[in-house]
Amino acid sequence: MNPDMNNLLKWGVANSQAPGTEGKDRTPDLKAAASQLTPQMINTLFGGPSEADLMKAAMEVLHDNESDLENKLIAFDNFEQLIEGIDNANNLEPLNLWAPLVQLLKHEEPEIRRYAAWCVGTAVQNNPKAQDKLVQMDALPTLVSIATTETDNAIRKKAIYAISSGVRNHQAAMDELTKSLPEGYPTDKTDAADMEAIDAIMDKLRSHLIESSA
């Protein structure tokens, strides 16, 4: 049985008036009962879009040339909130959303690049499956390029967040990062479980001198 349907049935039983009982004391507290309903349960009840559907719809908006920036940013904000859940983050692969997300790291609009890096960081944090995809999608070199060349500090911060989240406790990602770092960074193999060594690299990225484009 669908877990949301199972929860809905439990909610209905718990908040229904017992058969054969009468009187005010047995009347359910509707306000309290309603507060226990989750959006997923409501979607199950009324046939609303699934979270997977919402993720796909958000990505369609982001790649729609006719959608304005305001709507794109709203879509990206919704997308980021959805992938905070590890199940949704892992659904990026079967929904074929990794490639279009990584493409947005190179978008001409700065806010789109910032959100793309933010979403990548959210998806890979404490998530080995998503960290695997980060390596497979060859996204780390792009994130390093943003972190070491981007003049907008807000975008750089999100790129470094994505890098930091992507390499911790994931040796393949850490090795890929080492190969992608510019001159002056550690070239020896860094243990992905060595948090102090990783923090030192992240600190160096944060203080990286960005050449002015002027």
C-alpha positions in Angstrom: 0.0 0.0 0.0 1.1 3.5 -0.7 2.7 4.8 2.5 0.7 8.1 2.2 -2.5 6.2 1.8 -1.7 4.1 4.8 -1.0 7.2 6.9 -4.2 8.7 5.7 -6.2 5.6 6.8 -4.5 5.8 10.2 -5.4 9.5 10.5 -9.0 8.7 9.6 -9.3 6.0 12.2 -7.6 8.1 14.9 -9.8 11.1 14.3 -13.2 9.5 13.7 -16.0 9.4 16.3 -16.3 5.9 17.8 -19.3 4.0 16.5 -22.3 4.2 18.8 -21.0 7.1 20.9 -22.7 10.4 21.3 -22.0 13.7 23.0 -19.7 16.6 22.7 -16.8 14.8 24.5 -16.5 12.3 21.6 -16.5 14.9 18.8 -13.1 15.0 17.1 -11.0 18.2 17.4 -11.1 19.2 13.7 -8.5 21.8 14.0 -6.0 19.5 15.7 -6.9 16.7 13.3 -6.3 18.9 10.3 -2.9 19.9 11.5 -1.8 16.3 11.3 -2.4 16.1 7.6 0.8 16.4 5.5 0.9 17.8 2.0 1.6 14.3 0.7 -1.5 12.9 2.4 -3.6 15.7 0.9 -2.2 15.0 -2.5 -3.0 11.3 -2.1 -6.6 12.2 -1.0 -7.3 14.8 -3.8 -5.1 13.4 -6.6 -2.6 16.3 -6.6 0.8 16.2 -8.3 3.5 14.1 -6.8 6.7 15.6 -5.6 8.4 13.9 -8.6 5.9 15.7 -10.8 6.7 19.0 -9.1 10.4 18.5 -9.5 10.0 17.8 -13.3 7.7 20.8 -13.7 10.2 23.1 -11.9 13.0 22.0 -14.2 10.8 22.6 -17.3 10.2 26.2 -16.1 14.0 26.7 -15.6 14.7 25.6 -19.2 11.8 27.4 -20.7 13.0 30.4 -22.7 9.6 32.1 -22.4 9.6 31.9 -18.6 10.8 35.2 -16.9 13.5 35.3 -14.3 11.0 35.8 -11.4 9.2 32.6 -12.3 12.5 30.7 -12.8 13.7 31.7 -9.3 10.4 30.7 -7.7 10.7 27.3 -9.5 14.3 26.9 -8.3 13.4 27.8 -4.7 10.7 25.1 -4.8 13.0 22.7 -6.4 15.7 23.2 -3.7 13.2 22.7 -1.0 12.0 19.4 -2.6 15.4 17.9 -2.9 16.2 18.6 0.8 14.6 15.2 1.3 17.1 12.4 0.5 14.5 10.4 -1.4 13.8 13.3 -3.7 17.5 14.0 -4.1 18.0 10.4 -5.2 15.1 10.7 -7.6 17.1 13.2 -9.6 18.7 10.3 -11.4 15.6 8.2 -12.5 13.9 11.5 -13.4 16.8 12.4 -15.6 17.2 15.8 -13.8 20.9 15.7 -13.1 22.0 16.8 -16.6 19.7 19.8 -16.8 20.6 20.8 -13.3 24.3 20.7 -14.0 23.8 22.6 -17.3 22.4 25.5 -15.3 25.8 26.0 -13.5 26.9 27.7 -16.7 23.7 29.8 -17.2 24.3 33.4 -18.3 22.1 34.7 -15.4 24.0 34.9 -12.1 21.1 34.1 -9.9 20.4 30.9 -11.9 24.1 29.9 -11.5 23.8 30.5 -7.7 20.7 28.5 -7.4 22.1 25.7 -9.5 25.2 25.4 -7.2 23.0 25.6 -4.2 20.8 22.7 -5.4 23.8 20.6 -6.3 25.1 21.1 -2.8 21.8 20.3 -1.2 21.4 17.1 -3.3 24.9 15.7 -2.5 25.1 16.5 1.2 25.4 13.3 3.2 24.2 11.4 0.2 26.6 8.9 -1.4 24.4 8.1 -4.4 24.2 11.8 -5.3 27.9 12.2 -4.7 28.4 9.3 -7.2 26.4 11.3 -9.8 28.4 14.4 -9.1 31.5 12.6 -10.3 29.7 10.9 -13.2 28.3 14.2 -14.4 31.8 15.8 -14.3 30.4 18.7 -12.3 33.3 19.2 -10.0 35.6 21.0 -12.5 32.7 23.4 -13.3 32.2 24.1 -9.6 35.9 24.6 -9.1 35.9 27.1 -12.0 33.1 29.0 -10.4 34.8 29.0 -7.0 38.0 30.3 -8.4 36.9 32.7 -11.2 33.4 34.0 -10.3 33.4 37.6 -9.2 30.0 37.3 -7.5 30.8 36.2 -4.0 27.3 34.8 -3.4 27.7 32.4 -6.3 31.2 31.4 -5.2 29.9 30.6 -1.7 27.3 28.2 -3.1 29.8 26.6 -5.4 32.2 26.0 -2.5 29.2 24.6 -0.4 28.5 22.2 -3.2 32.2 21.1 -3.5 32.5 20.7 0.3 29.3 18.6 0.5 30.2 16.6 -2.6 33.7 15.4 -1.5 33.3 14.6 2.2 33.6 10.9 2.9 33.5 10.2 -0.9 37.0 9.3 -2.2 36.2 9.4 -5.9 34.8 12.9 -5.6 37.8 14.0 -3.5 40.2 12.6 -6.1 38.3 14.4 -8.8 38.5 17.6 -6.9 42.3 17.3 -6.4 42.7 17.0 -10.2 40.5 20.0 -10.8 42.1 22.4 -8.4 44.3 25.2 -9.8 48.0 25.6 -9.2 48.9 26.3 -5.6 46.5 23.8 -4.1 47.4 20.4 -2.6 48.3 17.9 -5.3 48.8 14.8 -3.0 46.0 12.4 -2.5 43.7 13.7 0.3 41.7 11.3 2.4 38.0 12.0 2.0 37.5 11.2 5.6 40.0 13.8 6.7 37.7 16.7 7.6 40.6 19.0 8.7 42.3 18.6 5.3 39.1 19.2 3.5 38.3 22.3 5.6 41.7 23.7 4.8 41.0 23.3 1.0 37.6 25.0 1.4 39.2 27.9 3.4 41.7 28.3 0.6 38.9 28.4 -2.0 37.0 31.0 0.1 40.1 33.3 0.2 41.1 32.6 -3.4 42.0 35.9 -5.2 39.7 36.6 -8.0 41.0 38.6 -10.9 38.9 41.5 -11.9 37.3 41.2 -15.3 37.6 45.0 -15.8 
